[in-house]
Amino acid sequence: MAIENPREIRGVEIAAKGNEINRLNASTYKVRSQSNVEKWYLVVKNDLNEWMCECPDFVYRQIPCKHIYSTKYSVTLRRRVTEQN
């Protein structure tokens, strides 16, 4: 299955770097900005099981951004590793 969504592609790229996502707890993460390495965006899974991000792209468009996609990939990878062990 090929990924065609540009935000999702960039999310995979962020997750693949391995050090761009910091897990704060089960539903809160910080994801490094790609354009400003000093900037981190807060990504949170709310009580309705919806992902939200404080980046301008998500705030303006209200659709999943690259930070949300990267976090979702990170969570999925962590779960798969845990299941295998």
PDB file of N, CA, C and O in Angstrom:
ATOM      1  N   MET A   1       0.850  -1.172   0.000  1.00  0.00           N
ATOM      2  CA  MET A   1       0.000   0.000   0.000  1.00  0.00           C
ATOM      3  C   MET A   1       0.900   1.242   0.000  1.00  0.00           C
ATOM      4  O   MET A   1       1.700   1.434   0.916  1.00  0.00           O
ATOM      5  N   ALA A   2       0.768   2.060  -1.007  1.00  0.00           N
ATOM      6  CA  ALA A   2       1.576   3.271  -1.132  1.00  0.00           C
ATOM      7  C   ALA A   2       0.897   4.433  -0.420  1.00  0.00           C
ATOM      8  O   ALA A   2      -0.324   4.589  -0.461  1.00  0.00           O
ATOM      9  N   ILE A   3       1.713   5.230   0.223  1.00  0.00           N
ATOM     10  CA  ILE A   3       1.202   6.424   0.902  1.00  0.00           C
ATOM     11  C   ILE A   3       1.251   7.575  -0.084  1.00  0.00           C
ATOM     12  O   ILE A   3       2.296   7.845  -0.677  1.00  0.00           O
ATOM     13  N   GLU A   4       0.121   8.261  -0.265  1.00  0.00           N
ATOM     14  CA  GLU A   4       0.058   9.360  -1.217  1.00  0.00           C
ATOM     15  C   GLU A   4      -0.135  10.715  -0.547  1.00  0.00           C
ATOM     16  O   GLU A   4       0.126  11.747  -1.165  1.00  0.00           O
ATOM     17  N   ASN A   5      -0.583  10.734   0.693  1.00  0.00           N
ATOM     18  CA  ASN A   5      -0.834  11.978   1.405  1.00  0.00           C
ATOM     19  C   ASN A   5       0.505  12.605   1.810  1.00  0.00           C
ATOM     20  O   ASN A   5       1.271  11.980   2.544  1.00  0.00           O
ATOM     21  N   PRO A   6       0.804  13.832   1.345  1.00  0.00           N
ATOM     22  CA  PRO A   6       2.095  14.456   1.673  1.00  0.00           C
ATOM     23  C   PRO A   6       2.333  14.612   3.176  1.00  0.00           C
ATOM     24  O   PRO A   6       3.467  14.462   3.629  1.00  0.00           O
ATOM     25  N   ARG A   7       1.313  14.904   3.942  1.00  0.00           N
ATOM     26  CA  ARG A   7       1.476  15.037   5.387  1.00  0.00           C
ATOM     27  C   ARG A   7       1.842  13.690   6.013  1.00  0.00           C
ATOM     28  O   ARG A   7       2.672  13.617   6.919  1.00  0.00           O
ATOM     29  N   GLU A   8       1.217  12.643   5.521  1.00  0.00           N
ATOM     30  CA  GLU A   8       1.506  11.312   6.035  1.00  0.00           C
ATOM     31  C   GLU A   8       2.931  10.885   5.672  1.00  0.00           C
ATOM     32  O   GLU A   8       3.620  10.264   6.482  1.00  0.00           O
ATOM     33  N   ILE A   9       3.365  11.213   4.468  1.00  0.00           N
ATOM     34  CA  ILE A   9       4.731  10.896   4.040  1.00  0.00           C
ATOM     35  C   ILE A   9       5.737  11.603   4.948  1.00  0.00           C
ATOM     36  O   ILE A   9       6.699  10.987   5.405  1.00  0.00           O
ATOM     37  N   ARG A  10       5.517  12.889   5.208  1.00  0.00           N
ATOM     38  CA  ARG A  10       6.421  13.624   6.086  1.00  0.00           C
ATOM     39  C   ARG A  10       6.365  13.076   7.512  1.00  0.00           C
ATOM     40  O   ARG A  10       7.372  13.079   8.221  1.00  0.00           O
ATOM     41  N   GLY A  11       5.196  12.609   7.927  1.00  0.00           N
ATOM     42  CA  GLY A  11       5.073  11.988   9.239  1.00  0.00           C
ATOM     43  C   GLY A  11       5.912  10.730   9.355  1.00  0.00           C
ATOM     44  O   GLY A  11       6.562  10.502  10.375  1.00  0.00           O
ATOM     45  N   VAL A  12       5.897   9.919   8.319  1.00  0.00           N
ATOM     46  CA  VAL A  12       6.715   8.705   8.295  1.00  0.00           C
ATOM     47  C   VAL A  12       8.198   9.088   8.351  1.00  0.00           C
ATOM     48  O   VAL A  12       8.978   8.439   9.049  1.00  0.00           O
ATOM     49  N   GLU A  13       8.588  10.129   7.629  1.00  0.00           N
ATOM     50  CA  GLU A  13       9.977  10.587   7.631  1.00  0.00           C
ATOM     51  C   GLU A  13      10.401  11.026   9.034  1.00  0.00           C
ATOM     52  O   GLU A  13      11.506  10.713   9.476  1.00  0.00           O
ATOM     53  N   ILE A  14       9.532  11.746   9.725  1.00  0.00           N
ATOM     54  CA  ILE A  14       9.834  12.188  11.086  1.00  0.00           C
ATOM     55  C   ILE A  14       9.998  10.982  12.004  1.00  0.00           C
ATOM     56  O   ILE A  14      10.967  10.897  12.758  1.00  0.00           O
ATOM     57  N   ALA A  15       9.058  10.059  11.941  1.00  0.00           N
ATOM     58  CA  ALA A  15       9.107   8.873  12.807  1.00  0.00           C
ATOM     59  C   ALA A  15      10.345   8.022  12.517  1.00  0.00           C
ATOM     60  O   ALA A  15      10.920   7.430  13.431  1.00  0.00           O
ATOM     61  N   ALA A  16      10.751   7.961  11.259  1.00  0.00           N
ATOM     62  CA  ALA A  16      11.892   7.129  10.871  1.00  0.00           C
ATOM     63  C   ALA A  16      13.209   7.650  11.444  1.00  0.00           C
ATOM     64  O   ALA A  16      14.152   6.878  11.619  1.00  0.00           O
ATOM     65  N   LYS A  17      13.283   8.939  11.737  1.00  0.00           N
ATOM     66  CA  LYS A  17      14.521   9.505  12.288  1.00  0.00           C
ATOM     67  C   LYS A  17      14.803   8.955  13.681  1.00  0.00           C
ATOM     68  O   LYS A  17      15.962   8.837  14.079  1.00  0.00           O
ATOM     69  N   GLY A  18      13.760   8.622  14.417  1.00  0.00           N
ATOM     70  CA  GLY A  18      13.929   7.964  15.701  1.00  0.00           C
ATOM     71  C   GLY A  18      14.142   8.854  16.905  1.00  0.00           C
ATOM     72  O   GLY A  18      13.952   8.396  18.032  1.00  0.00           O
ATOM     73  N   ASN A  19      14.527  10.103  16.720  1.00  0.00           N
ATOM     74  CA  ASN A  19      14.787  10.965  17.876  1.00  0.00           C
ATOM     75  C   ASN A  19      14.008  12.278  17.799  1.00  0.00           C
ATOM     76  O   ASN A  19      14.365  13.256  18.455  1.00  0.00           O
ATOM     77  N   GLU A  20      12.967  12.293  17.012  1.00  0.00           N
ATOM     78  CA  GLU A  20      12.196  13.510  16.795  1.00  0.00           C
ATOM     79  C   GLU A  20      10.890  13.534  17.598  1.00  0.00           C
ATOM     80  O   GLU A  20      10.175  14.536  17.596  1.00  0.00           O
ATOM     81  N   ILE A  21      10.586  12.432  18.278  1.00  0.00           N
ATOM     82  CA  ILE A  21       9.330  12.311  19.026  1.00  0.00           C
ATOM     83  C   ILE A  21       9.655  11.930  20.464  1.00  0.00           C
ATOM     84  O   ILE A  21      10.351  10.947  20.718  1.00  0.00           O
ATOM     85  N   ASN A  22       9.149  12.709  21.385  1.00  0.00           N
ATOM     86  CA  ASN A  22       9.328  12.407  22.807  1.00  0.00           C
ATOM     87  C   ASN A  22       7.978  12.088  23.418  1.00  0.00           C
ATOM     88  O   ASN A  22       7.046  12.889  23.347  1.00  0.00           O
ATOM     89  N   ARG A  23       7.884  10.909  24.019  1.00  0.00           N
ATOM     90  CA  ARG A  23       6.659  10.489  24.693  1.00  0.00           C
ATOM     91  C   ARG A  23       6.659  11.066  26.102  1.00  0.00           C
ATOM     92  O   ARG A  23       7.567  10.799  26.889  1.00  0.00           O
ATOM     93  N   LEU A  24       5.640  11.854  26.417  1.00  0.00           N
ATOM     94  CA  LEU A  24       5.515  12.412  27.754  1.00  0.00           C
ATOM     95  C   LEU A  24       4.659  11.519  28.635  1.00  0.00           C
ATOM     96  O   LEU A  24       4.945  11.348  29.820  1.00  0.00           O
ATOM     97  N   ASN A  25       3.607  10.949  28.054  1.00  0.00           N
ATOM     98  CA  ASN A  25       2.780   9.928  28.696  1.00  0.00           C
ATOM     99  C   ASN A  25       2.007   9.211  27.601  1.00  0.00           C
ATOM    100  O   ASN A  25       2.276   9.434  26.421  1.00  0.00           O
ATOM    101  N   ALA A  26       1.063   8.366  27.953  1.00  0.00           N
ATOM    102  CA  ALA A  26       0.370   7.541  26.961  1.00  0.00           C
ATOM    103  C   ALA A  26      -0.409   8.338  25.924  1.00  0.00           C
ATOM    104  O   ALA A  26      -0.688   7.827  24.839  1.00  0.00           O
ATOM    105  N   SER A  27      -0.762   9.569  26.233  1.00  0.00           N
ATOM    106  CA  SER A  27      -1.559  10.344  25.291  1.00  0.00           C
ATOM    107  C   SER A  27      -0.955  11.698  24.937  1.00  0.00           C
ATOM    108  O   SER A  27      -1.610  12.511  24.285  1.00  0.00           O
ATOM    109  N   THR A  28       0.282  11.954  25.355  1.00  0.00           N
ATOM    110  CA  THR A  28       0.903  13.245  25.107  1.00  0.00           C
ATOM    111  C   THR A  28       2.330  13.068  24.599  1.00  0.00           C
ATOM    112  O   THR A  28       3.132  12.347  25.193  1.00  0.00           O
ATOM    113  N   TYR A  29       2.629  13.737  23.496  1.00  0.00           N
ATOM    114  CA  TYR A  29       3.929  13.628  22.855  1.00  0.00           C
ATOM    115  C   TYR A  29       4.407  15.014  22.433  1.00  0.00           C
ATOM    116  O   TYR A  29       3.609  15.930  22.237  1.00  0.00           O
ATOM    117  N   LYS A  30       5.715  15.145  22.299  1.00  0.00           N
ATOM    118  CA  LYS A  30       6.300  16.339  21.721  1.00  0.00           C
ATOM    119  C   LYS A  30       7.022  15.905  20.454  1.00  0.00           C
ATOM    120  O   LYS A  30       7.788  14.942  20.462  1.00  0.00           O
ATOM    121  N   VAL A  31       6.766  16.632  19.357  1.00  0.00           N
ATOM    122  CA  VAL A  31       7.369  16.293  18.071  1.00  0.00           C
ATOM    123  C   VAL A  31       8.162  17.502  17.581  1.00  0.00           C
ATOM    124  O   VAL A  31       7.653  18.623  17.549  1.00  0.00           O
ATOM    125  N   ARG A  32       9.400  17.259  17.205  1.00  0.00           N
ATOM    126  CA  ARG A  32      10.278  18.345  16.749  1.00  0.00           C
ATOM    127  C   ARG A  32       9.801  18.904  15.408  1.00  0.00           C
ATOM    128  O   ARG A  32       9.407  18.159  14.511  1.00  0.00           O
ATOM    129  N   SER A  33       9.847  20.205  15.296  1.00  0.00           N
ATOM    130  CA  SER A  33       9.544  20.890  14.045  1.00  0.00           C
ATOM    131  C   SER A  33      10.622  20.545  13.019  1.00  0.00           C
ATOM    132  O   SER A  33      11.799  20.452  13.367  1.00  0.00           O
ATOM    133  N   GLN A  34      10.235  20.356  11.774  1.00  0.00           N
ATOM    134  CA  GLN A  34      11.214  20.092  10.728  1.00  0.00           C
ATOM    135  C   GLN A  34      11.879  21.385  10.251  1.00  0.00           C
ATOM    136  O   GLN A  34      13.003  21.354   9.749  1.00  0.00           O
ATOM    137  N   SER A  35      11.202  22.503  10.403  1.00  0.00           N
ATOM    138  CA  SER A  35      11.738  23.763   9.894  1.00  0.00           C
ATOM    139  C   SER A  35      12.533  24.546  10.937  1.00  0.00           C
ATOM    140  O   SER A  35      13.324  25.419  10.582  1.00  0.00           O
ATOM    141  N   ASN A  36      12.331  24.242  12.224  1.00  0.00           N
ATOM    142  CA  ASN A  36      13.035  24.939  13.294  1.00  0.00           C
ATOM    143  C   ASN A  36      13.370  23.911  14.373  1.00  0.00           C
ATOM    144  O   ASN A  36      12.510  23.535  15.169  1.00  0.00           O
ATOM    145  N   VAL A  37      14.620  23.460  14.394  1.00  0.00           N
ATOM    146  CA  VAL A  37      15.005  22.361  15.288  1.00  0.00           C
ATOM    147  C   VAL A  37      14.885  22.716  16.768  1.00  0.00           C
ATOM    148  O   VAL A  37      14.917  21.831  17.623  1.00  0.00           O
ATOM    149  N   GLU A  38      14.749  23.988  17.069  1.00  0.00           N
ATOM    150  CA  GLU A  38      14.563  24.407  18.461  1.00  0.00           C
ATOM    151  C   GLU A  38      13.099  24.317  18.895  1.00  0.00           C
ATOM    152  O   GLU A  38      12.803  24.380  20.089  1.00  0.00           O
ATOM    153  N   LYS A  39      12.190  24.170  17.943  1.00  0.00           N
ATOM    154  CA  LYS A  39      10.747  24.187  18.205  1.00  0.00           C
ATOM    155  C   LYS A  39      10.204  22.768  18.304  1.00  0.00           C
ATOM    156  O   LYS A  39      10.550  21.898  17.504  1.00  0.00           O
ATOM    157  N   TRP A  40       9.352  22.550  19.294  1.00  0.00           N
ATOM    158  CA  TRP A  40       8.654  21.272  19.470  1.00  0.00           C
ATOM    159  C   TRP A  40       7.158  21.555  19.526  1.00  0.00           C
ATOM    160  O   TRP A  40       6.736  22.570  20.081  1.00  0.00           O
ATOM    161  N   TYR A  41       6.352  20.660  18.950  1.00  0.00           N
ATOM    162  CA  TYR A  41       4.902  20.795  18.986  1.00  0.00           C
ATOM    163  C   TYR A  41       4.302  19.714  19.880  1.00  0.00           C
ATOM    164  O   TYR A  41       4.718  18.556  19.848  1.00  0.00           O
ATOM    165  N   LEU A  42       3.335  20.110  20.663  1.00  0.00           N
ATOM    166  CA  LEU A  42       2.635  19.193  21.542  1.00  0.00           C
ATOM    167  C   LEU A  42       1.541  18.476  20.748  1.00  0.00           C
ATOM    168  O   LEU A  42       0.716  19.116  20.097  1.00  0.00           O
ATOM    169  N   VAL A  43       1.544  17.159  20.806  1.00  0.00           N
ATOM    170  CA  VAL A  43       0.533  16.329  20.141  1.00  0.00           C
ATOM    171  C   VAL A  43      -0.164  15.532  21.237  1.00  0.00           C
ATOM    172  O   VAL A  43       0.484  14.834  22.017  1.00  0.00           O
ATOM    173  N   VAL A  44      -1.491  15.642  21.290  1.00  0.00           N
ATOM    174  CA  VAL A  44      -2.261  15.047  22.386  1.00  0.00           C
ATOM    175  C   VAL A  44      -3.434  14.250  21.827  1.00  0.00           C
ATOM    176  O   VAL A  44      -4.095  14.669  20.877  1.00  0.00           O
ATOM    177  N   LYS A  45      -3.678  13.094  22.436  1.00  0.00           N
ATOM    178  CA  LYS A  45      -4.871  12.307  22.130  1.00  0.00           C
ATOM    179  C   LYS A  45      -5.892  12.633  23.208  1.00  0.00           C
ATOM    180  O   LYS A  45      -5.663  12.366  24.387  1.00  0.00           O
ATOM    181  N   ASN A  46      -7.025  13.213  22.804  1.00  0.00           N
ATOM    182  CA  ASN A  46      -8.010  13.677  23.785  1.00  0.00           C
ATOM    183  C   ASN A  46      -8.930  12.549  24.255  1.00  0.00           C
ATOM    184  O   ASN A  46      -8.772  11.399  23.846  1.00  0.00           O
ATOM    185  N   ASP A  47      -9.881  12.884  25.109  1.00  0.00           N
ATOM    186  CA  ASP A  47     -10.805  11.896  25.678  1.00  0.00           C
ATOM    187  C   ASP A  47     -11.735  11.276  24.639  1.00  0.00           C
ATOM    188  O   ASP A  47     -12.328  10.225  24.884  1.00  0.00           O
ATOM    189  N   LEU A  48     -11.866  11.922  23.481  1.00  0.00           N
ATOM    190  CA  LEU A  48     -12.702  11.389  22.399  1.00  0.00           C
ATOM    191  C   LEU A  48     -11.892  10.526  21.440  1.00  0.00           C
ATOM    192  O   LEU A  48     -12.371  10.143  20.373  1.00  0.00           O
ATOM    193  N   ASN A  49     -10.636  10.222  21.841  1.00  0.00           N
ATOM    194  CA  ASN A  49      -9.735   9.400  21.035  1.00  0.00           C
ATOM    195  C   ASN A  49      -9.318  10.099  19.738  1.00  0.00           C
ATOM    196  O   ASN A  49      -9.037   9.439  18.738  1.00  0.00           O
ATOM    197  N   GLU A  50      -9.279  11.427  19.758  1.00  0.00           N
ATOM    198  CA  GLU A  50      -8.885  12.219  18.599  1.00  0.00           C
ATOM    199  C   GLU A  50      -7.514  12.839  18.853  1.00  0.00           C
ATOM    200  O   GLU A  50      -7.231  13.314  19.953  1.00  0.00           O
ATOM    201  N   TRP A  51      -6.676  12.830  17.836  1.00  0.00           N
ATOM    202  CA  TRP A  51      -5.363  13.445  17.947  1.00  0.00           C
ATOM    203  C   TRP A  51      -5.454  14.922  17.616  1.00  0.00           C
ATOM    204  O   TRP A  51      -6.152  15.321  16.684  1.00  0.00           O
ATOM    205  N   MET A  52      -4.738  15.732  18.390  1.00  0.00           N
ATOM    206  CA  MET A  52      -4.698  17.171  18.176  1.00  0.00           C
ATOM    207  C   MET A  52      -3.250  17.631  18.271  1.00  0.00           C
ATOM    208  O   MET A  52      -2.453  17.042  19.000  1.00  0.00           O
ATOM    209  N   CYS A  53      -2.910  18.693  17.525  1.00  0.00           N
ATOM    210  CA  CYS A  53      -1.561  19.227  17.529  1.00  0.00           C
ATOM    211  C   CYS A  53      -1.630  20.746  17.618  1.00  0.00           C
ATOM    212  O   CYS A  53      -2.590  21.357  17.148  1.00  0.00           O
ATOM    213  N   GLU A  54      -0.632  21.343  18.209  1.00  0.00           N
ATOM    214  CA  GLU A  54      -0.611  22.788  18.344  1.00  0.00           C
ATOM    215  C   GLU A  54       0.088  23.485  17.173  1.00  0.00           C
ATOM    216  O   GLU A  54       0.234  24.707  17.192  1.00  0.00           O
ATOM    217  N   CYS A  55       0.518  22.740  16.160  1.00  0.00           N
ATOM    218  CA  CYS A  55       1.195  23.360  15.019  1.00  0.00           C
ATOM    219  C   CYS A  55       0.208  24.190  14.201  1.00  0.00           C
ATOM    220  O   CYS A  55      -0.993  23.922  14.225  1.00  0.00           O
ATOM    221  N   PRO A  56       0.701  25.192  13.480  1.00  0.00           N
ATOM    222  CA  PRO A  56      -0.182  26.052  12.678  1.00  0.00           C
ATOM    223  C   PRO A  56      -1.002  25.281  11.632  1.00  0.00           C
ATOM    224  O   PRO A  56      -2.157  25.622  11.379  1.00  0.00           O
ATOM    225  N   ASP A  57      -0.413  24.253  11.031  1.00  0.00           N
ATOM    226  CA  ASP A  57      -1.134  23.483  10.007  1.00  0.00           C
ATOM    227  C   ASP A  57      -2.397  22.858  10.591  1.00  0.00           C
ATOM    228  O   ASP A  57      -3.475  22.980  10.010  1.00  0.00           O
ATOM    229  N   PHE A  58      -2.269  22.190  11.736  1.00  0.00           N
ATOM    230  CA  PHE A  58      -3.447  21.566  12.347  1.00  0.00           C
ATOM    231  C   PHE A  58      -4.428  22.617  12.862  1.00  0.00           C
ATOM    232  O   PHE A  58      -5.635  22.501  12.649  1.00  0.00           O
ATOM    233  N   VAL A  59      -3.915  23.630  13.531  1.00  0.00           N
ATOM    234  CA  VAL A  59      -4.784  24.666  14.098  1.00  0.00           C
ATOM    235  C   VAL A  59      -5.612  25.322  13.002  1.00  0.00           C
ATOM    236  O   VAL A  59      -6.801  25.580  13.196  1.00  0.00           O
ATOM    237  N   TYR A  60      -5.006  25.593  11.866  1.00  0.00           N
ATOM    238  CA  TYR A  60      -5.711  26.268  10.771  1.00  0.00           C
ATOM    239  C   TYR A  60      -6.653  25.338  10.010  1.00  0.00           C
ATOM    240  O   TYR A  60      -7.794  25.702   9.728  1.00  0.00           O
ATOM    241  N   ARG A  61      -6.174  24.134   9.677  1.00  0.00           N
ATOM    242  CA  ARG A  61      -6.945  23.238   8.799  1.00  0.00           C
ATOM    243  C   ARG A  61      -7.808  22.215   9.543  1.00  0.00           C
ATOM    244  O   ARG A  61      -8.783  21.706   8.990  1.00  0.00           O
ATOM    245  N   GLN A  62      -7.452  21.917  10.782  1.00  0.00           N
ATOM    246  CA  GLN A  62      -8.177  20.913  11.577  1.00  0.00           C
ATOM    247  C   GLN A  62      -8.220  19.543  10.898  1.00  0.00           C
ATOM    248  O   GLN A  62      -9.220  18.829  10.969  1.00  0.00           O
ATOM    249  N   ILE A  63      -7.116  19.197  10.241  1.00  0.00           N
ATOM    250  CA  ILE A  63      -6.934  17.858   9.672  1.00  0.00           C
ATOM    251  C   ILE A  63      -5.594  17.333  10.184  1.00  0.00           C
ATOM    252  O   ILE A  63      -4.734  18.128  10.562  1.00  0.00           O
ATOM    253  N   PRO A  64      -5.395  16.009  10.207  1.00  0.00           N
ATOM    254  CA  PRO A  64      -4.143  15.473  10.726  1.00  0.00           C
ATOM    255  C   PRO A  64      -2.927  16.062  10.013  1.00  0.00           C
ATOM    256  O   PRO A  64      -2.867  16.104   8.784  1.00  0.00           O
ATOM    257  N   CYS A  65      -1.970  16.512  10.807  1.00  0.00           N
ATOM    258  CA  CYS A  65      -0.733  17.089  10.295  1.00  0.00           C
ATOM    259  C   CYS A  65       0.377  16.038  10.337  1.00  0.00           C
ATOM    260  O   CYS A  65       0.166  14.921  10.810  1.00  0.00           O
ATOM    261  N   LYS A  66       1.547  16.400   9.847  1.00  0.00           N
ATOM    262  CA  LYS A  66       2.681  15.469   9.843  1.00  0.00           C
ATOM    263  C   LYS A  66       3.093  15.067  11.255  1.00  0.00           C
ATOM    264  O   LYS A  66       3.602  13.965  11.463  1.00  0.00           O
ATOM    265  N   HIS A  67       2.877  15.948  12.220  1.00  0.00           N
ATOM    266  CA  HIS A  67       3.231  15.634  13.608  1.00  0.00           C
ATOM    267  C   HIS A  67       2.299  14.563  14.179  1.00  0.00           C
ATOM    268  O   HIS A  67       2.733  13.674  14.912  1.00  0.00           O
ATOM    269  N   ILE A  68       1.027  14.658  13.837  1.00  0.00           N
ATOM    270  CA  ILE A  68       0.063  13.636  14.269  1.00  0.00           C
ATOM    271  C   ILE A  68       0.383  12.303  13.606  1.00  0.00           C
ATOM    272  O   ILE A  68       0.400  11.266  14.270  1.00  0.00           O
ATOM    273  N   TYR A  69       0.638  12.326  12.295  1.00  0.00           N
ATOM    274  CA  TYR A  69       0.976  11.070  11.608  1.00  0.00           C
ATOM    275  C   TYR A  69       2.240  10.446  12.191  1.00  0.00           C
ATOM    276  O   TYR A  69       2.297   9.232  12.390  1.00  0.00           O
ATOM    277  N   SER A  70       3.254  11.266  12.466  1.00  0.00           N
ATOM    278  CA  SER A  70       4.487  10.705  13.016  1.00  0.00           C
ATOM    279  C   SER A  70       4.244  10.075  14.390  1.00  0.00           C
ATOM    280  O   SER A  70       4.803   9.025  14.707  1.00  0.00           O
ATOM    281  N   THR A  71       3.414  10.719  15.191  1.00  0.00           N
ATOM    282  CA  THR A  71       3.092  10.185  16.514  1.00  0.00           C
ATOM    283  C   THR A  71       2.323   8.879  16.396  1.00  0.00           C
ATOM    284  O   THR A  71       2.602   7.927  17.124  1.00  0.00           O
ATOM    285  N   LYS A  72       1.365   8.826  15.494  1.00  0.00           N
ATOM    286  CA  LYS A  72       0.591   7.595  15.307  1.00  0.00           C
ATOM    287  C   LYS A  72       1.494   6.447  14.867  1.00  0.00           C
ATOM    288  O   LYS A  72       1.327   5.321  15.334  1.00  0.00           O
ATOM    289  N   TYR A  73       2.450   6.716  13.975  1.00  0.00           N
ATOM    290  CA  TYR A  73       3.391   5.676  13.561  1.00  0.00           C
ATOM    291  C   TYR A  73       4.263   5.234  14.730  1.00  0.00           C
ATOM    292  O   TYR A  73       4.529   4.043  14.898  1.00  0.00           O
ATOM    293  N   SER A  74       4.699   6.174  15.521  1.00  0.00           N
ATOM    294  CA  SER A  74       5.513   5.859  16.691  1.00  0.00           C
ATOM    295  C   SER A  74       4.746   4.977  17.675  1.00  0.00           C
ATOM    296  O   SER A  74       5.291   4.003  18.194  1.00  0.00           O
ATOM    297  N   VAL A  75       3.493   5.316  17.929  1.00  0.00           N
ATOM    298  CA  VAL A  75       2.653   4.531  18.844  1.00  0.00           C
ATOM    299  C   VAL A  75       2.454   3.118  18.295  1.00  0.00           C
ATOM    300  O   VAL A  75       2.555   2.138  19.034  1.00  0.00           O
ATOM    301  N   THR A  76       2.175   3.021  17.011  1.00  0.00           N
ATOM    302  CA  THR A  76       1.971   1.715  16.381  1.00  0.00           C
ATOM    303  C   THR A  76       3.240   0.867  16.471  1.00  0.00           C
ATOM    304  O   THR A  76       3.176  -0.321  16.785  1.00  0.00           O
ATOM    305  N   LEU A  77       4.385   1.477  16.195  1.00  0.00           N
ATOM    306  CA  LEU A  77       5.648   0.760  16.263  1.00  0.00           C
ATOM    307  C   LEU A  77       5.925   0.288  17.684  1.00  0.00           C
ATOM    308  O   LEU A  77       6.332  -0.855  17.890  1.00  0.00           O
ATOM    309  N   ARG A  78       5.707   1.158  18.665  1.00  0.00           N
ATOM    310  CA  ARG A  78       5.931   0.788  20.071  1.00  0.00           C
ATOM    311  C   ARG A  78       5.032  -0.394  20.455  1.00  0.00           C
ATOM    312  O   ARG A  78       5.477  -1.326  21.125  1.00  0.00           O
ATOM    313  N   ARG A  79       3.769  -0.348  20.028  1.00  0.00           N
ATOM    314  CA  ARG A  79       2.835  -1.427  20.347  1.00  0.00           C
ATOM    315  C   ARG A  79       3.285  -2.752  19.718  1.00  0.00           C
ATOM    316  O   ARG A  79       3.231  -3.799  20.363  1.00  0.00           O
ATOM    317  N   ARG A  80       3.727  -2.699  18.464  1.00  0.00           N
ATOM    318  CA  ARG A  80       4.158  -3.926  17.785  1.00  0.00           C
ATOM    319  C   ARG A  80       5.407  -4.521  18.444  1.00  0.00           C
ATOM    320  O   ARG A  80       5.514  -5.738  18.592  1.00  0.00           O
ATOM    321  N   VAL A  81       6.334  -3.670  18.833  1.00  0.00           N
ATOM    322  CA  VAL A  81       7.531  -4.160  19.506  1.00  0.00           C
ATOM    323  C   VAL A  81       7.168  -4.812  20.834  1.00  0.00           C
ATOM    324  O   VAL A  81       7.695  -5.870  21.178  1.00  0.00           O
ATOM    325  N   THR A  82       6.261  -4.175  21.579  1.00  0.00           N
ATOM    326  CA  THR A  82       5.818  -4.714  22.855  1.00  0.00           C
ATOM    327  C   THR A  82       5.131  -6.059  22.672  1.00  0.00           C
ATOM    328  O   THR A  82       5.357  -6.984  23.452  1.00  0.00           O
ATOM    329  N   GLU A  83       4.294  -6.173  21.644  1.00  0.00           N
ATOM    330  CA  GLU A  83       3.584  -7.431  21.381  1.00  0.00           C
ATOM    331  C   GLU A  83       4.559  -8.551  21.007  1.00  0.00           C
ATOM    332  O   GLU A  83       4.340  -9.706  21.370  1.00  0.00           O
ATOM    333  N   GLN A  84       5.617  -8.222  20.294  1.00  0.00           N
ATOM    334  CA  GLN A  84       6.584  -9.237  19.875  1.00  0.00           C
ATOM    335  C   GLN A  84       7.457  -9.723  21.029  1.00  0.00           C
ATOM    336  O   GLN A  84       7.963 -10.845  21.015  1.00  0.00           O
ATOM    337  N   ASN A  85       7.621  -8.861  22.019  1.00  0.00           N
ATOM    338  CA  ASN A  85       8.456  -9.250  23.178  1.00  0.00           C
ATOM    339  C   ASN A  85       7.558  -9.838  24.195  1.00  0.00           C
ATOM    340  O   ASN A  85       8.017 -10.243  25.263  1.00  0.00           O
TER     341      ASN A  85
END
